[in-house]
Amino acid sequence: MLLGALVGDIIGSPYERHNTKEKDFALITERTRFTDDSVMTMAVAHTLRKWKKGE
C-alpha cells in the first residue's frame, strides 16, 4: 500500500494543478517529481513503524 501511494503521487504530480480526464497520459515526464504528500506519507509510515516497535 505504501508503495502504491508513493507511485501514485509521483505519477500524478505533473497533473496536480492541471488535471486531466485523459486515460492515455504519460506516466513519467520532465515534470514528474515527489511532492510534499510523498514526504508526509513516508514520515507517517516511519512514525507508525517506530511506534509499533515500541521505540
Contacts in CASP RR format, 6 or more apart in sequence:
PFRMAT RR
TARGET T0000
AUTHOR 0000-0000-0000
METHOD contacts of the structure
MODEL  1
MLLGALVGDIIGSPYERHNTKEKDFALITERTRFTDDSVMTMAVAHTLRK
WKKGE
2 41 0 8 1.000
2 45 0 8 1.000
5 41 0 8 1.000
6 34 0 8 1.000
6 38 0 8 1.000
6 41 0 8 1.000
6 42 0 8 1.000
9 34 0 8 1.000
9 35 0 8 1.000
9 37 0 8 1.000
9 38 0 8 1.000
9 41 0 8 1.000
10 32 0 8 1.000
10 33 0 8 1.000
10 34 0 8 1.000
10 35 0 8 1.000
10 38 0 8 1.000
11 27 0 8 1.000
11 28 0 8 1.000
11 32 0 8 1.000
12 32 0 8 1.000
13 31 0 8 1.000
13 32 0 8 1.000
13 33 0 8 1.000
13 34 0 8 1.000
13 35 0 8 1.000
14 26 0 8 1.000
14 29 0 8 1.000
14 31 0 8 1.000
14 32 0 8 1.000
15 25 0 8 1.000
16 35 0 8 1.000
END
